[in-house]
Amino acid sequence: MKIAYYIFISFLFILLLFATTTFINFRLSGTINSNTEYLSTSTEIIRNSGRFQRNILNMISGLRGYLLTGERSFIDSYDASQAENDTILTDLSSLITDTNQIQLLKEIKALNDKWMDEYTEPLRKAKMLVGVSDSNLQVFNKFYKDKFLTGDEQAIQADLKQKFKQFSSLEYRIREERKAVLNKTVNDTRELSFGLTMVSLVIALVVVSFLVRKISRRIAAMTQMANAIAAGNYNANIRDTGNDELSSLGYSLNHMADELSKNISLLKRSNEELDQFAHIVSHDMKSPLRGISNVVTWIEEDHKQELSPKVDQYLHIIRERIVRGENLIEGILSYARVGKEELERETLDLNLLVSEIVENLPMDRHIQVEVAPLPVVYSEKFLLFQVFSNLIGNAIKYNDKEVGLVKVYCEEHLTEYEFFVEDNGIGIAAPYHKKIFTIFQTLSDKDASASTGVGLAIVKKILDGKKKAILLRSEPGKGSVFSFTWPKY
Ligand code: ADP
């Protein structure tokens, strides 16, 4: 399966778990909300039931006061309490949902109605008529005796009280039950969401470590392979039996390494062939050149008197061309030699090496060579000799100034040296700064026997072999500075 699918499915799964946790928590908050609402309703129910009972007491004492004194203020208090109780009964019936409570409330209402219809209201009316006639007083006294002194009215009161007690304790019980349910829900939800979060975390960890193991091990193998290729081991390859993106990358890397290996072998072979060719051609060309040189010498020696000045001049030109040809052959041979042989490294005092080079270079004009103290290095003498002699040789060769000045100096860096060969010579125009490093590229007259266009190509080849760079700063007429880096061993 593809790695992208693994990642996608794992994240989908984890997301699903988190969504479930969120949904559960959302549901819990709903339950808590409805319970909080219920609690305030319940408080309202208890408060109303208390007020109802207090109102009945008020009504009793109001009625008693009126019966004893006949004062209206007592009956007003009775009326106010009765009116409030009517409202309370309506409110209560809209607040309760429990069937037992509904039933109890019905019974309370019936008892209340009975108490009022059969006892309090008729008694009150009778009392109002007492002052009108004596017979009315008798009616009142009889009524009072029949209804109140029998204890029936007190039984209704006790019944009402009992019903209210039941009603309230039912309310308290419902409240406790809901509280217990709520606590359980909260605990269950807490445990569930904690469990789900933990499961998501564990799954996330497992998935991540699985992916990291699956990916990083293989990426490490690929990095190793790339490093091996960079170090020149083109036979390195990756064994990956998977069937995902990394497997195809591994396959492509193997393919690339194979192709590189083939191409490098081809390149090596053609380079070897080219070197061989250069060797053979150079050697083969040397003898005809030597032959021509001999013939010129014979002509000059045997026919000196017969030669006209013109022919003498031609012979001189032939000699110059022979020298140029020989220089070219030597240059090609040196170029072909570079990088072919394993060279020994040795401790080299570059001050000595450079002064040896300077002493052996032709100085046909007044040229001053300044060599700043150079380091003692551990390196291949032949290579450094080639680089310095070509650069210093050019600095002397291409100098048109009255006083030619050549400076050689060095800067030391952490892992390498940087050498400079500076001159105040003819300089090089910017478009040629790169071109002059290709073989046979000369900017001077082709006929000049000392100019073959091989020297800088040799320098470049040597530095390429060291994976180091050569830079040129130069302007026509203002001289040139060649700088190159060299590894510290
Ligand atoms: P050669 O010197 O044999 O021609 P090189 O490869 O050494 O070959 O140099 C290539 C060309 O670069 C030279 O022909 C010359 O025109 C130019 N050149 C090299 N060094 C310098 C220099 N220090 N100042 C001016 N021109 C230079």
Residues whose N, C-alpha, C, O or C-beta is under 5 A from the ligand:
A	BS01	ADP	N394 A395 Y398 G425 I426 G427 I428 I436 Q441 T442 L443 S444 A450 S451 T452 G453 V454 G455 L456 A457 S480
